[in-house]
């Protein structure tokens, strides 16, 4: 009987799908060994304990978000979070590190991931329920420490970027044992302020312990239930808290929050300024046009225009005097010049005809000269005629002449007489 078997690719593909689906986000602690850094910027190492080990890959972009990797060395204890990935070509699996922390804060990282997973399942981080932040908020509440640099950065950016809304600061403790309770109380106070368009949670960056109050479950639930849109601007680009996930909008820094809120105001101010300049330019052009029209319509200017027109008409009339322009009007000079041209052409034609006749006459004279009998005789010929001066031109005529008849022979230089026998 035949055995139905699947290909290696199919088997590894099924394992890959199963593992990557089941272990999308894990957090594990262990000791680093075989640490290496590739020229492309990726980090590779093994994470192990007393009895097991697993391959870890920290790719370039994730390494930028985890600068702690540059301080690690073989033998360090760390906590790593990320998904499991299967390299199908070799049938091996590895953990793709998304976050790496010293083992000393491992418990907090585990607690963070555990609470994040719980709240995710409950739907507190669902993107479909996020609310839009008002484009032009008139009144915003800022929950932060009064003495912190984050508040000054936030306010300075708003002032510099022409934000015209009202900013109400609700002070709170943002770090330490009582910070979570203080943040919740500040949120409660913010909800009692009338006509707030949005609420901003903000503070500077720090270690996971410094930001831990923003991972408080009760605070996260309060933000989820808040009827006013909430913006989280806690920490820096690489810092994430649970408040970031539950807020309607997360920005990286207090400065970025101020830029986001003031961007529409700044764009509108620039547009209004542009329109103002354009309107001023159009008014100037219109004023110039009206000023020119008024000058043209002033009595003095009208009189000046009439005088100029009168002088122009007088000049035209003076040029229309026919008696002084008779030769010009009948084109006498043109006709006279035309007759001169015809006379020149006629004389030229007569001269040309005369020259042609002279040449022809010369040719005829040459021909007649060639036929002159004296010239023929000069070439050795003679001419014979009888007493009656009949020229003997051939033998027949010669035979008809009677004997004893005298014949005259003409030479070119004279003549002689002979008698026919």
CORSUL-V813362 format. One record per residue. N is the residue number from 0. PSI is psi in whole degrees, -180 to 180 (none if undefined). NEAR is the number of other C-alpha atoms within 8 Angstrom. Layout:
N_PSI_NEAR ; N_PSI_NEAR
This chain:
0_147_2 ; 1_146_3 ; 2_125_4 ; 3_118_4 ; 4_149_4 ; 5_159_6 ; 6_162_6 ; 7_-41_6 ; 8_-41_7 ; 9_-42_8 ; 10_-49_9 ; 11_-35_10 ; 12_-40_9 ; 13_-42_8 ; 14_-43_8 ; 15_-47_12 ; 16_-43_8 ; 17_-46_8 ; 18_-48_11 ; 19_-27_12 ; 20_-39_7 ; 21_-27_6 ; 22_59_9 ; 23_-27_9 ; 24_108_8 ; 25_156_9 ; 26_127_11 ; 27_149_7 ; 28_149_11 ; 29_-172_10 ; 30_136_13 ; 31_137_15 ; 32_163_11 ; 33_39_8 ; 34_129_11 ; 35_152_7 ; 36_119_8 ; 37_163_8 ; 38_-20_5 ; 39_-6_5 ; 40_5_9 ; 41_153_12 ; 42_138_13 ; 43_138_13 ; 44_174_12 ; 45_136_13 ; 46_125_13 ; 47_161_12 ; 48_-156_8 ; 49_-29_4 ; 50_-11_5 ; 51_164_6 ; 52_158_8 ; 53_144_9 ; 54_139_11 ; 55_138_12 ; 56_126_12 ; 57_104_12 ; 58_166_11 ; 59_-51_10 ; 60_-38_6 ; 61_-33_11 ; 62_-36_13 ; 63_-36_7 ; 64_-6_9 ; 65_70_10 ; 66_-14_8 ; 67_-24_8 ; 68_-30_8 ; 69_-18_5 ; 70_-8_6 ; 71_160_7 ; 72_167_8 ; 73_135_9 ; 74_-12_7 ; 75_144_8 ; 76_127_10 ; 77_165_14 ; 78_128_15 ; 79_138_12 ; 80_143_12 ; 81_179_13 ; 82_159_13 ; 83_136_14 ; 84_143_11 ; 85_126_11 ; 86_99_10 ; 87_-31_10 ; 88_-36_4 ; 89_-6_5 ; 90_29_8 ; 91_157_7 ; 92_158_9 ; 93_166_12 ; 94_125_12 ; 95_108_12 ; 96_124_14 ; 97_-27_10 ; 98_135_10 ; 99_130_12 ; 100_156_10 ; 101_151_9 ; 102_-21_10 ; 103_-28_6 ; 104_17_11 ; 105_-39_12 ; 106_-40_8 ; 107_-40_9 ; 108_-42_10 ; 109_-42_9 ; 110_-39_8 ; 111_-50_9 ; 112_-38_9 ; 113_-48_8 ; 114_-38_9 ; 115_-44_9 ; 116_-43_8 ; 117_-49_8 ; 118_-30_10 ; 119_-45_10 ; 120_-37_7 ; 121_-12_6 ; 122_13_7 ; 123_-22_10 ; 124_13_8 ; 125_124_8 ; 126_-25_5 ; 127_-17_4 ; 128_5_5 ; 129_140_9 ; 130_151_6 ; 131_139_6 ; 132_131_9 ; 133_137_7 ; 134_-38_6 ; 135_75_8 ; 136_131_10 ; 137_-28_9 ; 138_122_12 ; 139_146_14 ; 140_133_13 ; 141_118_12 ; 142_113_15 ; 143_178_16 ; 144_135_11 ; 145_-34_7 ; 146_0_5 ; 147_153_10 ; 148_-24_8 ; 149_-42_12 ; 150_-43_14 ; 151_-42_8 ; 152_-44_10 ; 153_-50_12 ; 154_-38_9 ; 155_-41_8 ; 156_-42_11 ; 157_-43_12 ; 158_-42_8 ; 159_-27_7 ; 160_23_11 ; 161_37_10 ; 162_125_10 ; 163_4_6 ; 164_173_9 ; 165_134_7 ; 166_122_8 ; 167_118_8 ; 168_125_8 ; 169_104_11 ; 170_148_9 ; 171_158_12 ; 172_128_12 ; 173_7_13 ; 174_139_10 ; 175_-177_8 ; 176_-37_6 ; 177_6_8 ; 178_-39_12 ; 179_-45_13 ; 180_-41_7 ; 181_-40_11 ; 182_-38_13 ; 183_-42_11 ; 184_-40_8 ; 185_-38_12 ; 186_-40_9 ; 187_-40_8 ; 188_-38_9 ; 189_-37_11 ; 190_-18_9 ; 191_-9_6 ; 192_132_7 ; 193_144_5 ; 194_31_5 ; 195_132_13 ; 196_-28_11 ; 197_163_14 ; 198_135_14 ; 199_124_12 ; 200_125_12 ; 201_150_15 ; 202_169_16 ; 203_179_12 ; 204_177_9 ; 205_-178_9 ; 206_170_6 ; 207_-33_8 ; 208_-36_8 ; 209_-33_9 ; 210_7_14 ; 211_-30_10 ; 212_-25_12 ; 213_2_11 ; 214_7_12 ; 215_129_10 ; 216_-42_7 ; 217_-40_7 ; 218_-42_13 ; 219_-43_13 ; 220_-37_9 ; 221_-42_9 ; 222_-38_11 ; 223_-38_9 ; 224_-6_6 ; 225_128_8 ; 226_-10_4 ; 227_138_9 ; 228_139_13 ; 229_136_14 ; 230_131_14 ; 231_120_14 ; 232_63_16 ; 233_127_17 ; 234_-150_15 ; 235_-170_9 ; 236_-36_8 ; 237_-6_7 ; 238_130_9 ; 239_137_8 ; 240_168_11 ; 241_-25_11 ; 242_-32_12 ; 243_-40_12 ; 244_-34_8 ; 245_-22_11 ; 246_157_14 ; 247_-25_12 ; 248_132_10 ; 249_129_10 ; 250_161_11 ; 251_-37_11 ; 252_165_14 ; 253_-38_16 ; 254_-43_10 ; 255_-36_10 ; 256_-45_13 ; 257_-39_12 ; 258_-42_11 ; 259_-46_7 ; 260_-33_11 ; 261_-9_12 ; 262_-49_9 ; 263_-39_9 ; 264_-44_13 ; 265_-43_11 ; 266_-42_8 ; 267_-40_8 ; 268_-42_9 ; 269_-39_8 ; 270_-43_8 ; 271_-40_8 ; 272_-42_8 ; 273_-44_8 ; 274_-39_8 ; 275_-46_8 ; 276_-42_8 ; 277_-42_8 ; 278_-41_8 ; 279_-41_8 ; 280_-43_8 ; 281_-39_8 ; 282_-38_8 ; 283_-44_8 ; 284_-45_8 ; 285_-41_8 ; 286_-41_8 ; 287_-42_8 ; 288_-44_8 ; 289_-40_8 ; 290_-42_8 ; 291_-41_8 ; 292_-43_8 ; 293_-40_8 ; 294_-39_8 ; 295_-32_8 ; 296_1_8 ; 297_147_8 ; 298_-44_6 ; 299_-41_6 ; 300_-36_10 ; 301_-43_10 ; 302_-41_8 ; 303_-41_8 ; 304_-41_8 ; 305_-43_8 ; 306_-45_8 ; 307_-40_8 ; 308_-38_8 ; 309_-44_8 ; 310_-38_8 ; 311_-41_8 ; 312_-40_8 ; 313_-41_8 ; 314_-39_8 ; 315_-41_8 ; 316_-40_8 ; 317_-33_7 ; 318_-10_6 ; 319_9_6 ; 320_111_8 ; 321_-34_7 ; 322_-36_5 ; 323_-3_6 ; 324_20_8 ; 325_-45_8 ; 326_-38_9 ; 327_-43_8 ; 328_-38_8 ; 329_-2_6 ; 330_41_8 ; 331_-46_9 ; 332_-37_8 ; 333_-42_7 ; 334_-42_8 ; 335_-42_8 ; 336_-36_8 ; 337_-40_8 ; 338_-39_8 ; 339_-42_8 ; 340_-41_8 ; 341_-40_8 ; 342_-44_8 ; 343_-45_8 ; 344_-39_8 ; 345_-46_8 ; 346_-40_8 ; 347_-40_8 ; 348_-40_8 ; 349_-46_8 ; 350_-42_8 ; 351_-40_8 ; 352_-41_8 ; 353_-42_8 ; 354_-40_8 ; 355_-43_8 ; 356_-36_8 ; 357_-42_8 ; 358_-42_8 ; 359_-40_8 ; 360_-40_8 ; 361_-41_8 ; 362_-43_8 ; 363_-39_8 ; 364_-38_8 ; 365_-42_8 ; 366_-44_8 ; 367_-40_8 ; 368_-36_8 ; 369_-25_8 ; 370_2_8 ; 371_125_8 ; 372_-35_6 ; 373_-36_7 ; 374_-34_11 ; 375_-42_11 ; 376_-30_12 ; 377_-15_9 ; 378_10_6 ; 379_4_7 ; 380_161_8 ; 381_159_9 ; 382_130_10 ; 383_135_11 ; 384_157_12 ; 385_-171_12 ; 386_-25_9 ; 387_9_5 ; 388_31_6 ; 389_126_7 ; 390_130_8 ; 391_109_11 ; 392_-15_6 ; 393_175_6 ; 394_-33_7 ; 395_-46_6 ; 396_-35_9 ; 397_-40_8 ; 398_-24_7 ; 399_-14_6 ; 400_138_8 ; 401_155_7 ; 402_157_7 ; 403_11_7 ; 404_130_11 ; 405_141_10 ; 406_134_12 ; 407_129_12 ; 408_120_12 ; 409_126_10 ; 410_175_12 ; 411_-20_10 ; 412_16_4 ; 413_-167_6 ; 414_160_8 ; 415_165_8 ; 416_134_8 ; 417_165_8 ; 418_136_9 ; 419_135_10 ; 420_none_5
